[in-house]
Amino acid sequence: MGQKNYIVITNNPLVSEKLHETHGVVYKEASYEELLTEVRDRIHEGHTLLTHPLSGSVKPNETPYKSVLISSGKGEIDERSLSIIENAIQACRKFEDKTGRYSARVLKDFQLIDWTLLESGLASADAW
């Protein structure tokens, strides 16, 4: 498998498990908001956002898991990516964190939802 032109940043153990051997994966044990902050820091380093950080119909802080694709290469700071991630962080702060209330089964369901959303992003990214 050749070098990917993207990196997966995730706090989802299912995504890490499925992709760690074949993709560039940065796995963080972090909250949703902390993960978005990690993505923002990487955008400041010159990476570009490739998938929207608020994709899907699950509100931030209703799911504990998020996976985001960013470019593997760095360039000038992409103002559009920075604006999107900053807006996503602000949106995340508007919602009460409900993630501590879930059973293990519900957490597994949220992992699967995030994985399914990421799969479509991966399919698009691999076609580039």
ZAMARGU-4260 file (C-alpha; in steps of 0.2 Angstrom, whole numbers, plus 5000, padded with zeros to 4 digits):
<rodrens>
0) 5000/5000/5000 | 5007/5017/4995 | 5009/5032/5005 | 4993/5041/5009 | 4991/5059/5006
5) 4981/5061/5023 | 4982/5058/5041 | 4967/5051/5052 | 4966/5060/5069 | 4954/5051/5080
10) 4949/5047/5098 | 4939/5032/5092 | 4948/5015/5097 | 4938/5006/5083 | 4946/5017/5070
15) 4963/5015/5077 | 4961/4996/5078 | 4955/4995/5060 | 4967/5007/5052 | 4983/5008/5062
20) 4993/4996/5051 | 4988/5003/5034 | 4985/5022/5037 | 4994/5036/5046 | 4983/5037/5062
25) 4985/5048/5077 | 4975/5041/5091 | 4972/5052/5106 | 4962/5047/5122 | 4953/5064/5122
30) 4936/5072/5123 | 4928/5077/5107 | 4933/5095/5110 | 4951/5090/5114 | 4951/5081/5098
35) 4945/5096/5088 | 4959/5106/5097 | 4972/5094/5092 | 4966/5096/5074 | 4966/5115/5075
40) 4984/5114/5082 | 4989/5104/5066 | 4980/5116/5055 | 4991/5130/5063 | 5006/5119/5058
45) 5001/5120/5040 | 4990/5104/5037 | 4973/5106/5028 | 4956/5100/5034 | 4950/5086/5022
50) 4934/5081/5031 | 4922/5092/5041 | 4924/5090/5059 | 4905/5091/5062 | 4900/5078/5049
55) 4885/5067/5053 | 4869/5071/5062 | 4875/5067/5080 | 4878/5084/5089 | 4895/5087/5097
60) 4896/5081/5115 | 4882/5069/5112 | 4895/5057/5104 | 4912/5055/5113 | 4920/5049/5096
65) 4927/5059/5081 | 4938/5055/5067 | 4945/5069/5055 | 4956/5068/5040 | 4969/5081/5037
70) 4982/5082/5024 | 4999/5073/5027 | 5008/5088/5019 | 5010/5105/5026 | 5010/5122/5018
75) 5004/5139/5022 | 4990/5140/5035 | 4974/5137/5026 | 4962/5150/5032 | 4946/5140/5027
80) 4952/5125/5037 | 4956/5136/5052 | 4939/5145/5051 | 4930/5128/5050 | 4939/5120/5065
85) 4937/5136/5075 | 4918/5136/5072 | 4917/5117/5076 | 4926/5120/5093 | 4914/5134/5097
90) 4899/5123/5092 | 4905/5110/5103 | 4906/5122/5118 | 4887/5126/5115 | 4882/5108/5120
95) 4882/5100/5136 | 4894/5085/5137 | 4882/5070/5139 | 4895/5057/5135 | 4898/5051/5153
100) 4881/5044/5154 | 4882/5030/5141 | 4883/5011/5143 | 4897/5001/5135 | 4885/4995/5122
105) 4880/5013/5117 | 4898/5018/5117 | 4901/5004/5104 | 4887/5011/5094 | 4894/5028/5093
110) 4911/5020/5088 | 4903/5012/5074 | 4894/5028/5068 | 4910/5037/5068 | 4919/5023/5059
115) 4905/5023/5046 | 4906/5041/5043 | 4925/5040/5041 | 4924/5026/5029 | 4915/5037/5016
120) 4928/5051/5019 | 4942/5038/5016 | 4934/5032/5000 | 4935/5049/4994 | 4952/5053/5000
125) 4959/5037/4992 | 4952/5042/4975 | 4962/5058/4975
</rodrens>
